[in-house]
Amino acid sequence: MPILRALMIAPLMCLALHAQAENPAVSEQALKAVLFYKLPLFVYSGAGDKRYPINICTLGEAPLGDAASKLPSTLADGRRVELRTLSTTTDVDDCQYVFIGRSEGVRLDSLLRRLSGRRVVTVSDIEGFAMAGGMVEFSLRGDASGLLILINRKAAQKQGIEFNAQLLRLAKIVEP
């Protein structure tokens, strides 16, 4: 059943990746917020109890603007989502997903070291994030036709996290 849901959602992600190019009303930050929000549907991170919400956190100065606050509180698979804005990495303990904003780029190495060893999916739009050891990077395509998803599978596997095949087919795999 989870594979069927993922198969239904994968085309939606493809459409979202090209929405920015076709509809200038969709902002880059809104597109990133939607992709970040839907990421738990494409991640295997161990057995989680669906009765408890998924904590999706952002770190940095308005990394996704106000777009993330407009998303629904329930994923397509029925899991609840709680969105939190963090001021420091000491608050990350309850987060399963952390989006690191560009404002944190100067201390990226120390942030990734601090987050290593924790079962948390790290995501950012900082250029070179995946090569630096982050798991998922949202990058503008060279021709500005939409977003590219870069995935560092080795960084994710070190934390016991796997991405499903649908996401891996859409993404570019980065191997530092």
C-alpha positions, -999 to +999 in steps of 0.1 A: +000+000+000+028+026+007+043+019-027+009+025-043+006+059-025+041+068-035+033+059-072+003+082-070+024+110-054+055+108-077+037+124-106+027+152-084+063+159-075+072+159-112+045+185-118+057+205-088+093+205-102+081+221-134+054+243-119+077+272-114+087+273-151+050+271-162+034+294-136+054+324-125+029+329-096+045+299-079+075+313-060+108+294-056+103+294-018+068+280-021+079+252-044+108+243-020+083+244+010+060+219-008+088+196-017+102+198+019+067+191+033+061+161+010+096+146+016+085+123+045+063+105+019+095+094+001+118+085+030+122+053+049+136+061+083+127+031+104+094+022+120+076+052+132+043+053+150+017+070+129-001+082+160+026+107+166+032+137+144+062+142+122+082+172+133+094+192+104+117+220+114+134+250+098+166+266+110+178+300+099+162+333+090+129+326+072+144+298+051+111+290+033+094+324+038+059+321+050+051+294+024+056+265+048+030+279+073+003+277+046+007+239+042-019+215+056-012+198+089-017+163+075+002+144+048-015+124+021-009+092+040-027+106+071+003+114+093+001+147+111+029+172+106+041+198+131+062+226+116+086+243+140+111+271+135+143+266+154+166+293+167+195+269+175+205+233+168+200+225+204+163+225+197+166+198+170+162+168+192+125+163+184+129+169+146+128+142+120+134+167+091+154+199+093+156+225+065+187+246+070+183+281+055+209+300+035+216+323+065+233+293+081+257+287+053+287+302+071+284+276+099+272+247+077+301+224+085+296+227+123+258+223+119+262+191+099+287+177+125+263+186+153+234+168+135+254+137+126+246+106+146+209+117+148+181+102+128+172+135+111+169+142+074+189+173+065+176+195+037+188+229+023+190+251-007+226+262+002+247+256-029+270+226-024+249+213+006+248+177-006+285+176-015+292+190+020+274+161+037+238+172+038+212+147+026+189+166+003+197+198-016+171+219-036+190+236-064+178+258-093+183+241-127+210+257-148+184+269-173+161+282-145+134+258-157+126+246-121+142+229-092+167+200-091+168+176-062+203+165-052+206+136-029+236+124-009+226+088-003+258+079+017+251+107+042+215+094+046+225+058+049+250+067+077+219+078+097+198+048+088+177+067+063+168+055+028+149+073+000+124+054-020+129+046-057+104+072-070+124+100-054+157+086-064+146+085-101+136+122-099+168+132-082+204+135-091+226+114-068+256+132-054+287+113-043+313+135-025 
